[in-house]
């Protein structure tokens, strides 16, 4: 049996996505349903803390959990939305924190 080291393999090399976005590696955090929004579907401080924690490695691409774009579109309670100003302000705090960590964010 041969043991292969992944240290120098492609997953750990930078990947240029656009002229402005270069990931430091090819590992991406996939979307995870957090269901941590408020009852009004506003992203919470728990989500801010979570995305801050997972974006600490500079150059990481974070794809958020699915966000509902109209009231009633989500099938679960506490799913974040993106259809009003209060939700947009809360998502902006999260995106700003991820960018502060020198990582990238995509809202799903």
C-alpha positions as semicolon CSV with decimal commas, in nm:
position;residue;x (nm);y (nm);z (nm)
1;X;0,000;0,000;0,000
2;X;0,134;0,340;-0,099
3;X;0,070;0,646;0,116
4;X;0,039;0,966;-0,083
5;X;0,104;1,308;0,062
6;X;-0,145;1,576;-0,035
7;X;0,087;1,858;0,073
8;X;0,189;1,949;-0,282
9;X;-0,126;1,834;-0,461
10;X;-0,355;2,061;-0,659
11;X;-0,614;2,112;-0,378
12;X;-0,355;2,314;-0,185
13;X;-0,243;2,538;-0,470
14;X;-0,391;2,882;-0,538
15;X;-0,677;2,910;-0,786
16;X;-0,753;3,232;-0,976
17;X;-1,130;3,266;-1,020
18;X;-1,140;3,618;-1,163
19;X;-0,899;3,906;-1,207
20;X;-0,998;4,019;-0,855
21;X;-1,039;3,684;-0,675
22;X;-0,759;3,437;-0,616
23;X;-0,825;3,161;-0,365
24;X;-0,526;3,050;-0,158
25;X;-0,628;2,688;-0,209
26;X;-0,892;2,494;-0,398
27;X;-1,085;2,386;-0,093
28;X;-1,423;2,558;-0,058
29;X;-1,662;2,547;0,236
30;X;-1,985;2,410;0,089
31;X;-2,322;2,555;0,183
32;X;-2,452;2,435;0,519
33;X;-2,804;2,502;0,644
34;X;-2,753;2,685;0,970
35;X;-3,117;2,772;1,061
36;X;-2,986;3,031;1,305
37;X;-3,170;3,339;1,178
38;X;-3,425;3,522;1,388
39;X;-3,796;3,445;1,357
40;X;-3,807;3,741;1,110
41;X;-3,549;3,561;0,891
42;X;-3,276;3,812;0,980
43;X;-2,924;3,667;0,995
44;X;-2,822;3,655;1,361
45;X;-2,506;3,716;1,562
46;X;-2,466;3,337;1,571
47;X;-2,431;3,340;1,194
48;X;-2,191;3,634;1,209
49;X;-1,978;3,441;1,458
50;X;-1,992;3,124;1,246
51;X;-1,890;3,294;0,920
52;X;-1,618;3,487;1,101
53;X;-1,476;3,162;1,237
54;X;-1,480;2,971;0,906
55;X;-1,329;3,258;0,706
56;X;-1,016;3,308;0,920
57;X;-0,787;3,147;0,661
58;X;-0,725;3,430;0,409
59;X;-0,830;3,354;0,053
60;X;-1,108;3,110;0,147
61;X;-1,432;3,102;-0,052
62;X;-1,740;3,072;0,169
63;X;-2,074;2,979;0,010
64;X;-2,355;3,065;0,248
65;X;-2,657;2,863;0,337
66;X;-2,955;2,912;0,107
67;X;-3,133;3,239;0,173
68;X;-3,502;3,282;0,094
69;X;-3,571;3,566;-0,148
70;X;-3,942;3,609;-0,072
71;X;-4,147;3,566;0,247
72;X;-4,269;3,210;0,292
73;X;-4,023;3,058;0,044
74;X;-3,828;2,872;0,312
75;X;-3,964;2,543;0,434
76;X;-3,803;2,574;0,778
77;X;-3,815;2,830;1,054
78;X;-3,510;3,045;1,126
79;X;-3,380;3,031;0,769
80;X;-3,219;3,361;0,672
81;X;-3,389;3,574;0,413
82;X;-3,282;3,840;0,168
83;X;-3,593;4,035;0,074
84;X;-3,591;4,338;0,305
85;X;-3,354;4,608;0,427
86;X;-3,308;4,462;0,777
87;X;-3,194;4,131;0,631
88;X;-2,961;4,305;0,382
89;X;-2,801;4,504;0,665
90;X;-2,742;4,184;0,866
91;X;-2,593;4,002;0,563
92;X;-2,369;4,303;0,497
93;X;-2,223;4,272;0,848
94;X;-2,141;3,909;0,771
95;X;-1,993;3,983;0,429
96;X;-1,786;4,270;0,573
97;X;-1,648;4,038;0,842
98;X;-1,555;3,772;0,585
99;X;-1,385;4,038;0,371
100;X;-1,207;4,173;0,681
101;X;-1,063;3,820;0,718
102;X;-0,942;3,853;0,356
103;X;-1,176;3,579;0,238
104;X;-1,459;3,573;-0,016
105;X;-1,835;3,525;0,027
106;X;-2,114;3,409;-0,201
107;X;-2,476;3,420;-0,086
108;X;-2,668;3,116;-0,204
